[in-house]
Amino acid sequence: MQASEPAHTETVLGVRFFMGDVHAAVDRMLRGGLLVVPAAPALKDLQTQPAYRQALLEADLVIADSAFMVLVWNHLVARRCGGRKLLRLSGLEYLRELLQRPQVRSEGSTFWIMAGERSAARNLAWLAEQGIVVPDTHVYNAPMYGAMDGTDLEDPVLLERLEQLRPQHVVVTIGGGTQERLGLYLRRRLSFVPGIHCIGAAIAFLSGDQAAIPVWADKMYLGWLLRTIESPSRYGPRYWAARKLLQLMVRYGPNLPPAIPNGADRTGKKLPV
């Protein structure tokens, strides 16, 4: 069960997705807790990645960022299983609102976990242009945590830094599938409860570190297309693989699919390598 249940949610694949607007989502997270923004390419592995799966189930707030998931649910699944239509709330929209709040903007209140030095430089420069000053002590370049292999993720160096600084908010800007596991690790292990916002690449769309996604494209569910056009070899296969989510949603609807060991088929037999 999730750590706490917002008043308005809709359950998809056993995960409770928030059904309020962006202002209500940010208001909730200013009180602390773990927010995750599952994308379709990672969500399709819900059965085979136990650490990722648990992060979605224990999160304090889950927002429906995936345009593909929302379209499949609203047009193919919701009516058949008696569910309500999902309200899409993108990570980009969430981040824009979050960065308007003085609790997040004030110097030293927010700790940023970046995907690397190059990304950090661009993101910090963009934040400075928005009037958000981030001290060097409040920036952490995440190491390579490894692929989604079903194992728990740990980072004692990061944990110690956060315990020393005790920021009100932690913004995680690393890849989907990994950031959720890191967020859950921090949620469980920190002695205090900051707002842990796993917003992934959202800031990169604003800073120029990745393809720019204007508001109109985000609202029209076209972010995935712009990313693919900019880097087809990187994002094309990723989004194509996400089609597996369709079968999963049609089969299980609101129910949590049974866990399957990584590398096994639905009968539990090991697949050939």
Phi, psi and chi 1 to 4 in degrees:
 res  aa     phi    psi   chi1   chi2   chi3   chi4
   1 MET       -  147.5  178.5  175.3  -74.2      -
   2 GLN   -65.8  158.4  -69.4  176.8  -54.7      -
   3 ALA   -61.8  -37.9      -      -      -      -
   4 SER  -152.2  153.9   62.3      -      -      -
   5 GLU  -114.5  112.0  -60.8  179.2   16.0      -
   6 PRO   -59.4  157.0  -21.4   32.8      -      -
   7 ALA   -63.0  -34.2      -      -      -      -
   8 HIS  -121.2  105.1  -55.9  -70.4      -      -
   9 THR  -139.0  161.1   60.3      -      -      -
  10 GLU  -130.2  132.4 -180.0   63.9   17.1      -
  11 THR   -92.3  124.6  -56.7      -      -      -
  12 VAL  -129.2  123.0  178.4      -      -      -
  13 LEU    54.2   34.5  -62.7  177.2      -      -
  14 GLY    81.9   -2.2      -      -      -      -
  15 VAL  -104.2  130.5  178.7      -      -      -
  16 ARG   -87.9  111.5  -64.3 -175.5  178.8   91.3
  17 PHE   -94.3  135.0  -74.7   88.8      -      -
  18 PHE   -65.4  138.0 -179.8   64.1      -      -
  19 MET  -114.6   14.2  -68.6  -76.5  -78.4      -
  20 GLY   -95.8 -175.6      -      -      -      -
  21 ASP   -88.8  178.4   63.5   17.3      -      -
  22 VAL   -65.4  -34.5   65.5      -      -      -
  23 HIS   -65.2  -42.3  -55.4  -72.2      -      -
  24 ALA   -67.0  -36.5      -      -      -      -
  25 ALA   -64.3  -46.7      -      -      -      -
  26 VAL   -67.1  -40.8  172.1      -      -      -
  27 ASP   -55.6  -43.8  -73.4  -15.5      -      -
  28 ARG   -62.9  -43.2  164.6   61.6 -170.9   85.7
  29 MET   -77.6  -15.8  -71.0  -53.0  -59.2      -
  30 LEU   -67.3  -15.7  -70.3  179.2      -      -
  31 ARG   -87.3   -3.3  -55.7 -161.5  -56.2  -91.9
  32 GLY   101.0  162.2      -      -      -      -
  33 GLY   122.7 -174.9      -      -      -      -
  34 LEU  -109.4  123.8  172.4   62.7      -      -
  35 LEU  -109.9  133.4  171.1  127.7      -      -
  36 VAL  -126.1  152.8  -64.8      -      -      -
  37 VAL  -130.2   75.8 -172.3      -      -      -
  38 PRO   -66.9  131.6   22.1  -31.7      -      -
  39 ALA   -97.9  154.7      -      -      -      -
  40 ALA   -56.9  -42.5      -      -      -      -
  41 PRO   -60.1  -28.4  -27.6   37.8      -      -
  42 ALA   -91.0  -37.1      -      -      -      -
  43 LEU   -62.6  -27.8 -165.2   56.4      -      -
  44 LYS   -64.0  -19.6   69.0  173.5  174.5   48.1
  45 ASP   -97.0   20.8  -64.3  -39.5      -      -
  46 LEU   -56.7  -31.8 -170.6   64.7      -      -
  47 GLN   -79.5  -29.2  -71.4 -174.9  -79.7      -
  48 THR  -106.2   -4.0   58.0      -      -      -
  49 GLN  -120.7   89.1  -56.6  -62.1  -25.2      -
  50 PRO   -62.7  -36.7   19.0  -31.3      -      -
  51 ALA   -68.3  -41.7      -      -      -      -
  52 TYR   -65.3  -45.0  172.3   74.1      -      -
  53 ARG   -56.7  -45.7  171.8 -169.6 -179.4  102.3
  54 GLN   -66.7  -34.4 -159.7   58.8   35.3      -
  55 ALA   -62.1  -41.2      -      -      -      -
  56 LEU   -68.1  -35.1  -59.7 -167.8      -      -
  57 LEU   -75.5  -30.4  -64.2  176.4      -      -
  58 GLU   -95.4   -7.3  -69.7 -169.4   28.9      -
  59 ALA   -61.6  147.6      -      -      -      -
  60 ASP   -77.7  -26.4  -63.3  -81.6      -      -
  61 LEU  -149.8  130.4 -157.6   70.6      -      -
  62 VAL  -122.5  123.4 -174.0      -      -      -
  63 ILE  -108.1  147.5   61.1  175.6      -      -
  64 ALA   -87.3   84.4      -      -      -      -
  65 ASP   -84.9  -32.8  170.0   85.3      -      -
  66 SER   -68.9  112.4  169.8      -      -      -
  67 ALA   -61.7  -39.6      -      -      -      -
  68 PHE   -62.4  -46.4 -179.2   62.3      -      -
  69 MET   -61.9  -44.4 -177.0 -163.2   72.2      -
  70 VAL   -63.0  -43.6  170.1      -      -      -
  71 LEU   -65.0  -43.7  -70.8  171.5      -      -
  72 VAL   -63.0  -46.1  169.4      -      -      -
  73 TRP   -63.1  -50.2  176.8  -95.1      -      -
  74 ASN   -68.0  -32.8  -71.3  -10.3      -      -
  75 HIS  -105.5  -17.6  -62.9  -76.0      -      -
  76 LEU  -122.2  -23.8  -64.2  179.1      -      -
  77 VAL  -117.9  -43.0 -178.0      -      -      -
  78 ALA   -55.3  -50.9      -      -      -      -
  79 ARG   -64.4  -38.7 -178.8  178.2  -62.6  179.2
  80 ARG   -65.5  -34.2  179.4  168.8   57.3   84.2
  81 CYS  -104.8    9.8   67.0      -      -      -
  82 GLY    75.2   21.0      -      -      -      -
  83 GLY   -90.4  167.9      -      -      -      -
  84 ARG   -91.7  157.2  -62.5  169.1  -64.5  168.8
  85 LYS   -69.2  138.5  -72.8 -170.5  173.9 -177.8
  86 LEU   -73.9  147.2  -75.5  172.9      -      -
  87 LEU  -101.0  115.5  -58.7  176.4      -      -
  88 ARG   -74.2  134.0 -179.2  173.0 -178.6 -100.2
  89 LEU  -134.9  107.6  172.7   54.2      -      -
  90 SER   -78.1  155.1   73.6      -      -      -
  91 GLY   -62.6  -32.0      -      -      -      -
  92 LEU   -67.0  -44.8 -177.8   55.0      -      -
  93 GLU   -63.2  -41.3 -177.6 -178.3    1.4      -
  94 TYR   -61.1  -46.1  177.1   86.9      -      -
  95 LEU   -64.4  -41.0  179.1   62.3      -      -
  96 ARG   -57.0  -43.8  -71.8 -179.4 -174.8  -85.3
  97 GLU   -70.3  -41.6  175.9   62.8   23.6      -
  98 LEU   -58.1  -41.6 -178.9   69.1      -      -
  99 LEU   -76.1   -3.6  -66.3 -179.1      -      -
 100 GLN   -86.1  -14.7  -63.2  -58.4  -47.5      -
 101 ARG   -83.9  130.5  -56.7  -58.9 -178.5   93.7
 102 PRO   -61.0  -27.4   18.4  -30.8      -      -
 103 GLN   -64.2  -25.3  -60.8   95.9  -40.8      -
 104 VAL   -97.5  -31.3  175.5      -      -      -
 105 ARG   -77.8  -26.8  -64.5  177.5   64.5   89.8
 106 SER   -65.0  140.8   60.0      -      -      -
 107 GLU   -60.9  128.5 -173.4  171.9  -11.4      -
 108 GLY    86.4   -2.7      -      -      -      -
 109 SER   -85.5  -21.0   65.0      -      -      -
 110 THR  -126.3  134.0  -58.0      -      -      -
 111 PHE  -105.8  131.7 -172.3   95.6      -      -
 112 TRP  -110.8  126.0  -68.4   81.4      -      -
 113 ILE  -103.5  114.0  -59.5  174.5      -      -
 114 MET  -103.4  160.8  -57.3  -69.2 -170.1      -
 115 ALA   -79.2  -11.6      -      -      -      -
 116 GLY   165.1  176.4      -      -      -      -
 117 GLU   -63.6  -42.5  -68.8 -175.3    6.8      -
 118 ARG   -62.8  -47.8  175.1  177.2  170.8  -87.2
 119 SER   -64.0  -41.8  -65.1      -      -      -
 120 ALA   -59.8  -44.0      -      -      -      -
 121 ALA   -60.2  -45.8      -      -      -      -
 122 ARG   -69.3  -42.3  -68.5 -171.7  175.3 -176.3
 123 ASN   -66.4  -41.4  -65.5  -19.6      -      -
 124 LEU   -68.1  -36.5  -68.1  170.7      -      -
 125 ALA   -64.0  -41.3      -      -      -      -
 126 TRP   -67.2  -41.8 -179.5   83.4      -      -
 127 LEU   -60.2  -40.8  -72.4  168.2      -      -
 128 ALA   -62.2  -37.2      -      -      -      -
 129 GLU   -64.3  -26.4  -68.0  173.9   -1.6      -
 130 GLN   -88.0    3.5  -46.5  -50.5  -52.5      -
 131 GLY    83.0   18.3      -      -      -      -
 132 ILE  -106.8  109.3  -58.6  174.1      -      -
 133 VAL   -94.5  125.0  177.5      -      -      -
 134 VAL  -114.7  113.2 -177.2      -      -      -
 135 PRO   -61.8  151.8  -17.3   29.4      -      -
 136 ASP   -56.2  -33.4  -68.2  -17.8      -      -
 137 THR   -65.4  -18.9   54.3      -      -      -
 138 HIS  -105.2   23.7  -74.3   61.9      -      -
 139 VAL  -126.6  133.8 -179.6      -      -      -
 140 TYR  -135.5  121.1 -178.3   78.1      -      -
 141 ASN   -86.3  111.8  -68.0  -36.5      -      -
 142 ALA   -65.3  139.8      -      -      -      -
 143 PRO   -73.6  176.1   29.8  -35.6      -      -
 144 MET   -77.1  106.4  -67.3  -63.5  -66.9      -
 145 TYR   -79.2  -12.2  -70.4  116.8      -      -
 146 GLY    98.2  165.0      -      -      -      -
 147 ALA   -73.1  169.4      -      -      -      -
 148 MET   -70.9   93.4  -71.1  174.5   62.0      -
 149 ASP  -112.7   11.4   57.2    2.4      -      -
 150 GLY    89.5   -5.8      -      -      -      -
 151 THR   -92.3  156.1   59.4      -      -      -
 152 ASP   -69.7  153.2  -70.4  -24.1      -      -
 153 LEU  -107.6  139.7 -178.0  154.6      -      -
 154 GLU  -137.2  147.4  -65.1 -173.8   -4.0      -
 155 ASP  -151.5   83.8 -170.3  -24.1      -      -
 156 PRO   -64.3  -28.7   20.3  -31.2      -      -
 157 VAL   -64.4  -47.1  174.8      -      -      -
 158 LEU   -63.2  -43.3  172.0   61.0      -      -
 159 LEU   -59.4  -43.9 -167.2   67.8      -      -
 160 GLU   -64.6  -41.8 -177.8  178.9    0.8      -
 161 ARG   -60.7  -44.5  174.4   92.8   69.2   87.6
 162 LEU   -66.7  -37.5  -69.1  172.3      -      -
 163 GLU   -64.1  -34.8  -72.8  -71.9   -0.6      -
 164 GLN   -71.9  -42.5  -68.7  172.9  -11.0      -
 165 LEU   -85.7  -33.5  -63.8  171.9      -      -
 166 ARG    48.6   59.1  -60.5 -178.6   74.1   85.3
 167 PRO   -70.3  158.4   29.7  -37.2      -      -
 168 GLN   -73.7  -29.7  -63.6  177.2   40.0      -
 169 HIS  -138.8  147.0  -62.2  -80.2      -      -
 170 VAL  -127.3  120.5  178.2      -      -      -
 171 VAL  -107.2  122.7 -179.4      -      -      -
 172 VAL  -105.3  122.1 -173.3      -      -      -
 173 THR  -118.3   27.4   69.9      -      -      -
 174 ILE   -97.7 -178.2   62.8  178.4      -      -
 175 GLY   -68.2  152.5      -      -      -      -
 176 GLY   -64.6  144.9      -      -      -      -
 177 GLY    93.9  -34.4      -      -      -      -
 178 THR   -96.1  -44.3  -59.2      -      -      -
 179 GLN   -63.1  -33.6   63.7  173.9   -6.1      -
 180 GLU   -66.1  -40.9  -65.3   87.0   -4.9      -
 181 ARG   -65.6  -39.7  -69.0 -176.5  -67.6  147.5
 182 LEU   -65.8  -42.4  179.1   60.2      -      -
 183 GLY   -60.0  -41.9      -      -      -      -
 184 LEU   -66.3  -41.1  179.9   61.0      -      -
 185 TYR   -56.6  -46.7  167.5   73.5      -      -
 186 LEU   -67.8  -41.2  -63.2  176.5      -      -
 187 ARG   -59.2  -39.8 -179.4   71.1  168.6   87.1
 188 ARG   -79.2  -33.4  -72.9  174.3  167.7  177.9
 189 ARG  -100.0  -23.4  -59.8  -68.9  -70.5  -85.6
 190 LEU   -69.5  145.8  -73.3  170.5      -      -
 191 SER   -82.9   -4.6   63.6      -      -      -
 192 PHE  -131.1  172.7   62.5  106.6      -      -
 193 VAL  -123.0   86.1 -173.3      -      -      -
 194 PRO   -79.2  171.1   32.5  -35.6      -      -
 195 GLY   -77.5  119.0      -      -      -      -
 196 ILE  -107.1  107.1  -55.7  171.1      -      -
 197 HIS  -106.3  103.2  -46.4  -93.8      -      -
 198 CYS   -89.7   85.2  -63.6      -      -      -
 199 ILE  -102.9    1.0   50.9   87.8      -      -
 200 GLY    56.2 -128.7      -      -      -      -
 201 ALA   -81.6    3.1      -      -      -      -
 202 ALA   -54.4  -44.1      -      -      -      -
 203 ILE   -68.5  -28.6 -168.9  172.6      -      -
 204 ALA   -66.0  -28.8      -      -      -      -
 205 PHE   -69.2  -25.2  -55.6  145.8      -      -
 206 LEU   -92.0  -34.4  -59.2  172.0      -      -
 207 SER   -85.8  -14.0   69.9      -      -      -
 208 GLY    93.3    2.8      -      -      -      -
 209 ASP   -71.4  -25.8 -168.2   39.7      -      -
 210 GLN  -133.8 -176.9  -69.7 -168.0   26.2      -
 211 ALA   -54.7  133.7      -      -      -      -
 212 ALA   -69.0  133.2      -      -      -      -
 213 ILE  -121.0  101.7  -61.4  179.9      -      -
 214 PRO   -67.5  164.2   21.9  -29.5      -      -
 215 VAL   -56.6  -43.5  173.5      -      -      -
 216 TRP   -62.9  -38.1   65.3  -94.6      -      -
 217 ALA   -69.3  -37.5      -      -      -      -
 218 ASP   -64.3  -42.8 -173.9   40.2      -      -
 219 LYS   -69.6  -26.5  -70.1 -172.7  177.1  -62.4
 220 MET   -93.0   13.3  -66.2 -177.6   67.4      -
 221 TYR    64.0   34.1  -61.3    9.5      -      -
 222 LEU  -110.0    7.8  -65.1  177.0      -      -
 223 GLY   -57.7  -42.8      -      -      -      -
 224 TRP   -60.0  -36.8   67.3  -87.2      -      -
 225 LEU   -69.0  -42.9  179.9   59.5      -      -
 226 LEU   -64.7  -38.7  -64.0 -177.9      -      -
 227 ARG   -65.3  -40.1  -62.9  179.9   82.3 -175.4
 228 THR   -68.3  -39.1  -56.8      -      -      -
 229 ILE   -63.6  -39.9  -69.9  173.0      -      -
 230 GLU   -69.7  -38.9 -176.9 -170.4   60.5      -
 231 SER  -140.8   75.5 -176.6      -      -      -
 232 PRO   -62.2  -37.0   19.5  -30.9      -      -
 233 SER   -69.5  -26.6   61.2      -      -      -
 234 ARG   -85.6  -46.6 -179.4  179.2 -179.1 -176.1
 235 TYR   -99.3  -22.2  -67.2  107.1      -      -
 236 GLY   -56.5  -56.2      -      -      -      -
 237 PRO   -62.1  -33.9  -23.9   34.9      -      -
 238 ARG   -64.2  -47.3  179.1 -174.9  178.2 -168.0
 239 TYR   -74.2  -30.4  -72.7  121.1      -      -
 240 TRP   -64.8  -40.1  174.9 -115.8      -      -
 241 ALA   -65.4  -24.5      -      -      -      -
 242 ALA   -67.0  -11.8      -      -      -      -
 243 ARG   -60.7  -22.1   72.7 -170.4 -172.6  -80.8
 244 LYS   -63.3  -21.2  -61.9  175.5 -177.1  177.5
 245 LEU   -64.8  -30.2 -179.1   61.2      -      -
 246 LEU   -57.9  -51.5  169.5   61.4      -      -
 247 GLN   -61.0  -40.4 -179.6 -178.5    3.0      -
 248 LEU   -62.6  -44.0 -160.3   64.4      -      -
 249 MET   -70.4  -40.6  -67.8  178.8   64.5      -
 250 VAL   -64.1  -37.8  169.4      -      -      -
 251 ARG   -74.6  -42.9  179.5  171.3 -175.4  177.2
 252 TYR  -107.5  -19.3  -66.4  104.1      -      -
 253 GLY    55.2 -120.2      -      -      -      -
 254 PRO   -80.9   -7.7   30.3  -35.6      -      -
 255 ASN   -87.5  146.1  -57.9  -48.3      -      -
 256 LEU   -71.8  121.0 -179.7   66.5      -      -
 257 PRO   -64.9  149.3  -17.0   30.3      -      -
 258 PRO   -64.3  146.5   23.5  -33.8      -      -
 259 ALA   -72.1  140.8      -      -      -      -
 260 ILE  -125.9  130.6  -61.8  174.1      -      -
 261 PRO   -55.7  140.4  -22.9   33.2      -      -
 262 ASN   -58.8  128.2 -166.6   16.0      -      -
 263 GLY    92.3    4.4      -      -      -      -
 264 ALA  -108.6  157.7      -      -      -      -
 265 ASP   -88.2 -172.6   65.3   13.0      -      -
 266 ARG   -70.6  -13.7  -66.7 -175.6 -178.5  -81.2
 267 THR   -90.0   -6.1   66.5      -      -      -
 268 GLY    92.8   -2.1      -      -      -      -
 269 LYS   -79.0  144.5  -64.1  179.9  179.8  178.7
 270 LYS   -68.4  132.7 -164.4   71.4  174.4  178.8
 271 LEU   -82.7  150.2  -66.0  175.3      -      -
 272 PRO   -66.5  146.3   24.1  -33.6      -      -
 273 VAL   -88.9      -  176.9      -      -      -
